[in-house]
Amino acid sequence: MASVGPIRAAGGVVWRPGARGGVEVCLVHRPRYDDWSLPKGKLHAREHPLAAAVREVEEETGVRARPQVRLPSVRYRREGQPKVVDYWSMRTLSAARFSPNSEVDRLRWVSPETAARTVSYEHDARVLRHFASLPRVTSVVALVRHALAGKRGTWSGPDSARPLDQGGRAQARALAPILAQVAPELVVSATARRCTQTVEPLAARLDLPVEVDSVFDEPKPGQDPADVAVAAALRLAELATECPAVVVSSQGKVIPPALARLSGLGSAKAWATPKGSGWLLAFAGTHLAGADRLAG
């Protein structure tokens, strides 16, 4: 008999600035269980956990929020079945008027400390305490490597003009709704055609231009790769101070060493990024506060 995998769900610690300089987080009361918990819900079929987290938060609370830092996942059993819930910290962008319903009949906005004392389950309290220990995130950068573009040896023109292949175009289309969850206000790309094409479906979806920046290009002959990595890392930190949410499309010889420089953690190999995937980077000012793998 085939084993049954765990129920998958996703949600968030949704926050907004508090009246006295701190932050407030959102809790929901569920009449079915008569409990206070974090907003969350089950993934739809083939739905990305990040998209599910944003959707479920909005459905339960009316809050449209921007995911920022990956928080600890929670594992428990519900009615005898194992369940895994992935959480992100989420910055409130807008909020519709809350309408009580059969799933959620009350909301509370309280300090993280009060929330940790209020929730009905210790696993939610652990997530809230982890959130409270983090620096306040000021911006996010979704950094992606271009999608599949065939083999360099089979392209007769300049490598910078090599386009996405059929699989790469499918990857780019699949990436667009995931990247859109961070509500980017700026889309930036390396100059290579395959890089710009990777974020074109996203840009079209959001009606944004793709701004080209050669600092995210792979090293050219004569360039020191270390210098390219430093320049790319500095530009990522700079973009984080210029805009609250940015998507950047770059290349495989740039992303790993740039992230190793930016984080100060691990070698470039630890930041290996397959084509058509990337990272959700959370910044507190110019400091990298979190990095979560973002698969296509």
URBEL-V978172 format. One line per field, one symbol per residue. psi: psi as a letter, one per 30 degrees, with the letter a starting at -180 (. if undefined). A space follows every 50 residues. Layout:
# URBEL-V978172
psi = ???
This chain:
# URBEL-V978172
psi = kkkkllkkllaljkllklfgfalklklkkjfefhlklkkllkklkgkkee eeeeeeeeeffgkkljkdkklklkklkjhfkkkkkkkkkkkkelklkkjk afejfklkjlleeeeffelfkeeeeeeeeeeffllkkflkjjjkklakha kefgkfakefgklkaeeeeeeeeeeefeeffghkfkkkklfkefeefege eeeeefhkljkkjffgllklkfkjeeeeeeeeeeeeeeefffkfkkkkka lfgeeeeeeeeefgklleefgkjlkgaakjkkkjbgkjflkkkjl.
